[in-house]
Amino acid sequence: MSPLQASNDFSLWDPLPLPLWAGTPDGQCLDLNSALCEFIGAPRTNLLGKGWLDFLADTDRDSILLWLASESTHRPRLRKHLSIRSRGHLRAVCAHIRTHQDPSTGLTQIIASLVHIPAHSKAGRALQLRNETLRLCFEHAPLGIGFLDLSLHFIQANPTLCHLLTDSQAKINIQSLSGALSHKVPPEAALEIQRVCQETLRSGVPHALHGWPFKNPGPNTPQQVADWEIRRIQTTQNVPVGLLLTLSDVTPQKTMQERLRLLASVLESTPDFVAVLSPEGDVLYLNKAACHAAGLEPELPLHPIHIRDLQPEWAARILEEEGFPRALREGTWEGETAFTPQQGEPVPVSQILCAHKNASGHVEFFSTILRDISEALEIRQQLAATREGFKKRAEDRSKELAAATMLIREQVRQQAESANVAKNAFLSRMSHELRTPLNAILGFTQLLKLESPNTSQLESIGHITRAGRHLLALINEVLDIAHIESGRLTLTIQPLELNNFLHNCVEMMRPIAATSSVDLQFIGRDKPFHVRADRLRLKQVVLNFLSNAIKYNNEGGMVLVSLRLTASSARFEVRDTGPGIPLEKRSRLFMPFERLGAESSDIEGTGIGLALCKGLLDAMDGTIGLENPDGGGCVFWAELPLADASELPQLKIESLPSSLAPPIITGPARPAKILAVESHDFDLHLLENLLKKRHPECEILSAMQGDLGLELAKEHHPDLILLDVDLPDLTPAEFLASLRANPSQKNTRVVLLGADLAAPELSALGSEYEFELLQKPLEAEALLQLLNGVHPRKD
């Protein structure tokens, strides 16, 4: 049984219609009657203990607990309006609360009865709403509000005032004003505030203190200031009962005012013209510089002045047509206008116009800054004039440089052409000078072979022939490189079956490989395929690859020739097992006369072969390269485009006229007359001996000058003329022109003998005159085969 039931039989209260509640001073519910359970709409078990607090409104719970804990001992009776949650709704009640002490136990109990304030009671509802509204306004007011009694002690203070004076939300009701002021206000200010409060109590006149500072919290914290307002509270009979104190933190406003003061100081001291305009363009503010320039007094009102009054007409038109629209659209506009001073001409200025809008997007005002740019314009004009002068001089200089460059290029081109012509002439001349003695050496060795030499003599003749052939090959390579560089190389591009072609080249080099103890192998393809190439020149490349692979191989080494195919090309590779080529020397690999250090060895070579191979492959639209496999040695490769086997041969470069083999006549009707016009006596002697050796019946005429040769031709009417292309007095063109001018010699057969048959002058000569070509050194069989076709003239 509860203490209440021990002293008072609570069962007698349970049937009562008035809701009753009994509890302890700490807020514990001991018992309640059925009317209260019915009123709240909750079972008894949910309301016992402190469960009943969950049904009180949040605003009432704290005040009830506070009264129970602290004031119930001082105030034994309390009448208070409360709001209780009942079946999902707040219901207004009037609570009559009193304290009761049980005489038997000495325990203090709280007994409360609730009287429902019906919803139709407008007076009760209005009173409750007004009280609640006043309480909420007091608690949540942004201003600090406090009530002081006549002794200047706080009766009540809202949280804002507590925070301002103590930096805390704790109540300061029990503190005196002096104690509260000691936390935040300097001592001198605290004394003055207390004096003003005493004066207000005495006289009843309200007092206001603006911008009074609080204590400075630190060097990096802004100074906090506040506005104070003090009013006396008095009865209707003017009897003072206390003071109403309101306190507002005006630190942001003071900070803004200070900033505005600084801004105004800056605007007034700047030499630029600063103005504030209304949305219609009326002048609301001009700084000191603008007023002085416009001849206006800063103290006089400015509203009758429009911005167009301060600027010339053209500048005002720019603002109206461009400045204001863009500022409204984009926020700012910048351009160059002018300002009209009180005296003198308009001053050119750079102007910035800004539109300042409120939160709803409407323009409140415009600000504009104008800066004098007279000096800048003068400098700009000077720079423009200087720039124009520089531009003119640069153009003149560019023209001079262009003319000089063209002149230099022309001179370089002419020098290059002259050098090329000189080089070609030199090579042609050297070719002739070298081939001429070779012609005698190789020709007379052929004559010696015809004399039935013995074995020892035949061996000596072989040594001379091999040395001459080697020297002749060297001369041919040098001339081929010269022809490639000058674009005069003759190529006949045709489909070439590469598999069998390489096989034949390998078989040709196999005896040479055997003498050097090198194993030569070829890995071919099962099916034939064709590439686009010149047969003779490609053979020259393959034999050069094989010759190098054999020469620079190790004794007992191996050379492997293989093929690779791609979608559009074929590649053949020549792999050797020699020492290889160092990486640092590869950049000079395809340069003429570069042997990469092999010149110090006993291996014969000139360093021309690979350079010639590269030039030949480039001319055949092919590529060449080198790889160094991991196992050592070298892999030289060449790649050529694939071709259709049915394609017809075509000339890569226009060829020079070639000799045509006329029909062979077994025997002349009479001994043929042959005129040999040769500038070198041993070449002439060789021709005479060869001709007499095979055709002793022929009549041979000889001359060492062109003029004499023409006289002999005119007198003897020869059937064949062998003409040296390097006569001391006449060129081949001059000789042929004089010869063909004689009707009787118009059809005389002429064979030109020369070392360099690809010379440009011979190529051009072939389009005008008919002749044949025979290259020096002369091959006896080729010369004798040529004589088989000589037709004797019928007298």
Secondary structure, DSSP 8 states (H G I E B T S, - for coil): --HHHHHS-GGGTTT-SS-EEEE-TTS-EEEE-HHHHHHHTS-HHHHTBTGGGGGB-HHHHHHHHHIIIIITTT-SEEEEEEEEEETTEEEEEEEEEEEEE-TTT--EEEEEEEEE--TT-HHHHHHHHHHHHHHHHHHH-SSEEEEE-TTSBEEEE-HHHHHHHHSS-S--TTSBHHHHHHHHS-HHHHHHHHHHHHHHHHH---EEEEEEE-----TTS---EEEEEEEEEE-TT--EEEEEEEEEE-HHHHHHHHHHHHHHHHHHH-SSEEEEE-TTSBEEEE-HHHHHHHT--TTS--TT-BGGGGS-HHHHHHIIIIIHHHHHHHSEEEEEEEE--SSSS-EEEEEEEEEEE-TTS-EEEEEEEEEE-HHHHHHHHHHHHHHHHHHHHHHHHHHHHHHHHHHHHHHHHHHHHHHHHHHHHHHHHHHHHHHHHHHHHHHHHHHHHHT---HHHHHHHHHHHHHHHHHHHHHHHHHHHHHHHHT---EEEEEEEHHHHHHHHHHHHHHHHHHTT-EEEEE--SS--EEEE-HHHHHHHHHHHHHHHHHTS-TT-EEEEEEEE-SSEEEEEEEE-S----GGGGGGTTSTT--TTGGGSS----S-HHHHHHHHHHHTT-EEEEE--TTSS-EEEEEEEB--TT---EEEE------------SS-SS--EEEEE-SSHHHHHHHHHHHHHH-TTSEEEEESSHHHHHHHHHHH--SEEEEES--SS--HHHHHHHHHHSGGGTT-EEEEEES-TT-HHHHHHTTTS--EEEESS--HHHHHHHHTT------
